[in-house]
Amino acid sequence: MMDVLQGIGYGIVAFAVLVVVGLVVLDKLGTAVGGTANTTAVYLAGQLGSSGLSGWIPAVIAVAIGALFLSYFMGKRR
């Protein structure tokens, strides 16, 4: 069970690193190009940030841990 939790943790950390790198790249690209590209970069940063894709991380964690506990207790019954 701990191996699965460790895998979930590694996945979450990798996802967070990808989001941060993506935000930095979008920010630098928008600043370098300017104008409409900057507006698009700000919009995409919002979609990747806490109001978008990254906002689902706590829900994914809760569902994954809940499923692990349910499978652990169901496995003990049998």
N, C-alpha and C positions, 0 to 999 in steps of 0.2 A: 504494500500500500504506500509506503514511503517513497518507493521508486517512482510511482505514478505521480505523487505530489511533487517530487523533485523535477520530473519531466515537465509538469505544468508550470512550475516556477521558472525553469529555463526558457520555456516558450514565451511566458509573459515578459521576462527580461529582454529576450531577443526582439519581441514586438515593440517594446518601449524604445529600445535602441534604434530600431528602424524608423519609428515615428519621429524621434528627435533628429536623426540624420536627414530624414525627408523634409522636416520643417526648416532646418538650417539651409539645405540646398535650395528649397523654394524661396526662402528669404533672400539669399544671395543672388539667385537668378532674377527675382523680381526687381531687386535694387539695381542690378547691372543693366537690365533691359529697360526698365522704367515704363511709365504710362499704363497701358491696358494690361500688360504682363504683370505689373505689380498688383493691380486689382485682382487679377486671377490668382496670383500667388497667395494673397491675403485670404481669399475665399477658400482655396484649397487647404491652407493652414488651419482655418476654422473647421473644415470638414475632417481633418486628421486629428485635431486637438480634442480638448475635453468636451466640446459640444458635439463632436462627431464620432468617429470610429473609436477613439481611445476611451470615450465615455462608456463603452460597453464592457470594458475590462472587469469592473467589479461584478457585474452580472455573470460574466463567464466564469470567474473564480468561484462564485457562490454555487452555480449550477454544477461545476466540476467537482467541488468538494462534497456537495450533497449527493451526487451520483456515486462517488467513491464510498461514502458512508453507507448508503443504501445497498450497494453491491456487497460491501463487507458484511453487513448484518444479514442479508438474504443468503449469503454463502455459508454463514454459520448455522443457519437453520437446517440446511441440507446435510 
